Amino acid sequence: MSPFKSQAQRRKYAELLVEGKISPETYEEWNRETGGAKLPERVKRKDTKRRKGGKKRARSKKTGGRKPRR
């Protein structure tokens, strides 16, 4: 597992290095650990908002959960 996950991330950290927001040592360490690995251009985020199962609403005992007729 490499510190850089994508080419876009590598470019962003290079930009931060030029702006002086990260140290050259940090960038070089990450670059060295990543090595010549073939990285994708971008990595998609995992969807964390999606639930499995979800809550079920309680049904009314009187009508059995059905809407009353009009």
C-alpha positions in Angstrom: 0.0 0.0 0.0 1.5 3.3 -1.1 1.1 6.7 0.6 -0.1 8.2 -2.7 -3.4 6.7 -3.9 -3.6 8.5 -7.3 -1.7 10.7 -9.7 -4.0 13.6 -8.9 -3.0 13.3 -5.2 0.7 13.2 -6.1 0.3 16.4 -8.1 -1.6 18.1 -5.3 1.2 17.3 -2.8 3.8 18.5 -5.2 1.9 21.8 -5.4 1.8 22.0 -1.6 5.6 21.4 -1.5 6.1 24.3 -3.9 3.9 26.5 -1.7 5.9 25.5 1.3 2.9 23.9 3.1 4.7 20.6 3.5 8.3 19.8 4.0 10.5 18.4 1.2 11.4 15.5 3.5 7.7 14.5 3.8 7.1 14.7 0.1 10.3 12.7 -0.7 9.4 10.0 1.9 6.0 9.5 0.4 7.4 9.6 -3.1 10.1 7.0 -2.2 7.5 4.7 -0.5 5.2 4.9 -3.5 8.1 4.2 -5.9 7.3 3.5 -9.5 3.9 2.1 -8.8 1.3 2.6 -11.6 -1.3 4.8 -9.9 -4.8 5.6 -11.3 -5.5 9.2 -12.3 -8.3 9.5 -9.7 -9.7 7.3 -6.9 -13.4 7.4 -6.2 -14.7 7.9 -2.7 -16.5 5.1 -0.9 -20.2 5.9 -0.4 -20.4 6.0 3.4 -23.9 7.5 3.6 -25.6 4.4 2.3 -27.1 2.1 4.9 -27.8 -1.5 4.7 -31.2 -2.6 6.0 -32.2 0.8 7.4 -34.9 1.4 10.0 -38.4 0.0 9.5 -41.4 2.0 10.6 -43.7 0.5 13.2 -47.1 -0.4 11.8 -50.3 0.6 13.5 -51.9 -2.3 15.3 -55.4 -0.9 14.7 -55.2 -0.9 10.9 -52.4 -3.3 10.3 -50.3 -0.6 8.7 -52.8 0.2 6.0 -54.3 3.6 5.2 -57.9 4.0 6.0 -60.4 4.1 3.1 -62.2 7.4 2.4 
